[in-house]
Amino acid sequence: MGPPLVSALKASAAQNAASFHFPGHNRGHAAPSSLTKLIGLKPFIHDLPELPELDNLFSPEGPILEAQKLAAKLFGSQETWFLVGGTTCGIQAAIMATCSPGEHIILPRNSHISAISAMVLSGAIPKYIIPEHNCNWDIAGGITPSQELEMEGQKPAAVFVISPTYHGICSNLTEISQLCHSYGIPVIVDEAHGAHLGFHPQMPHSALKQGADLVVQSTHKVLCSFTQSSMLHMSGNVVDREKICRSLQTLQSTSPSYLLLASLDAARAQLSENPETIFNKAMKLATEAKILIKKIPDDILYGNHGIVSELVGSQSITFAFNLGTCKEHVQRLVSGLQELSACSLQIETTETKVKDRGHAPFTDISMSLNPRDAFFANKRKVGIRESLGKVCGELICPYPPGIPVMIPGEIITERALDYLLGVRRKGVVVTGASDPLLSS
Ligand SMILES: Cc1ncc(COP(=O)(O)O)c(C=O)c1O
């Protein structure tokens, strides 16, 4: 038996139906040729709507329910929901389901933009933790349990942790969960980059295994489903499942793509086939590449030699290794780095290194309005330098990795302005500013 939702999609598409339903390409009959030349007809033939035999994402009773149950079993949750709006939508649902307007949520200031927009949606008030910053790599560190619960007076409605971070830094979720649970506070984990955790002896345990209540994974990032497809897992009984369902119904499209949903089912099945060994090759390649790259004396990559990295930071470059990584690509990466290192004429002095270092501008932030009130407040446009000391009205976020530098309601600081202008000068895409040039 194949994966239930994949099988249902296959059977449904195979019917000789006279179709009078959406989508308008009509099972591929009217598919635009520019795209079929690129990807063929099959994606269109299988791009079906909520037909009775395909179940309903918001009230699953058939193959979607079955597929979600199989995912719950594999990942170790009590209940799993398939998402078509990425982990973004799962994080928003998790925060909406746990925090009512005016309630507090503890979260790191370097959270992904989805956690910040979740506060606009839910009306939750942030209590930020500033994770330690590793200046050598210019990346944020993890969170410690004592940082987590440094709250004055009011009990927070939820604690939100990113583990692993975009750069793979994990926090001790077992300790954090134990501490939070002793106060009856649910722990939400952004595990966007950790759907693989627990599937190899050298990997840390998953967030669910460590006691988290709600965990959101970008199945599409580390596992092999289509972009935009993710999973939300729930464990224990601290969180009300009905609130999760209501939040997801509010946030997700009423026309979820069955290609995305089936790809989640297929990615789960792929992992279920040999969960003990599936990551062996990728782990071996990553370890080998690490050893080889460490031997290269120059640590700066100056250009792109056909090797596409995930993220270029000011002090580090992120290369993602996954199930599709092959030896030939690793060899290309290593020899590309070697060649760059050998050819490089620009030898950086310690002085310029220090000057170029991009510190995260989060240590001196202060909030004048909560994110929701600031989001809905009237805005005024001022020159960029004139904005110093004023209350920010926009959610300004360099992408990737999608961590907002300015959040609605925060006082604009000189460091934040300098940081934003600096990353923009380096060519980073900055989203959320109504003036994309950042002159105002
Ligand atoms: C740490 C983190 N959380 C959440 C997300 C959102 O995930 P998605 O792209 O699946 O919506 C991302 C995406 O880059 C991320 O890096």
The ligand as an SDF file (V2000), in Angstrom:
LIG
                    3D

 16 16  0  0  0  0  0  0  0  0999 V2000
   13.6740   29.7840   11.8110 C   0  0  0  0  0  0  0  0  0  0  0  0
   12.5610   29.8070   10.8120 C   0  0  0  0  0  0  0  0  0  0  0  0
   11.3060   29.6870   11.2350 N   0  0  0  0  0  0  0  0  0  0  0  0
   10.2530   29.6940   10.4030 C   0  0  0  0  0  0  0  0  0  0  0  0
   10.4430   29.8220    9.0470 C   0  0  0  0  0  0  0  0  0  0  0  0
    9.2380   29.8440    8.1500 C   0  0  0  0  0  0  0  0  0  0  0  0
    9.1590   28.6600    7.4300 O   0  0  0  0  0  0  0  0  0  0  0  0
    8.3520   28.5390    6.0460 P   0  0  0  0  0  0  0  0  0  0  0  0
    9.2320   29.0990    4.9920 O   0  0  0  0  0  0  0  0  0  0  0  0
    8.1440   27.0660    5.9260 O   0  0  0  0  0  0  0  0  0  0  0  0
    7.0980   29.2930    6.1780 O   0  0  0  0  0  0  0  0  0  0  0  0
   11.7420   29.9570    8.5380 C   0  0  0  0  0  0  0  0  0  0  0  0
   11.9630   30.1220    7.0920 C   0  0  0  0  0  0  0  0  0  0  0  0
   13.0040   30.4510    6.6050 O   0  0  0  0  0  0  0  0  0  0  0  0
   12.8320   29.9610    9.4420 C   0  0  0  0  0  0  0  0  0  0  0  0
   14.0960   30.1120    9.0100 O   0  0  0  0  0  0  0  0  0  0  0  0
  1  2  1  0
  2  3  1  0
  2 15  2  0
  3  4  2  0
  4  5  1  0
  5  6  1  0
  5 12  2  0
  6  7  1  0
  7  8  1  0
  8  9  2  0
  8 10  1  0
  8 11  1  0
 12 13  1  0
 12 15  1  0
 13 14  2  0
 15 16  1  0
M  END
$$$$
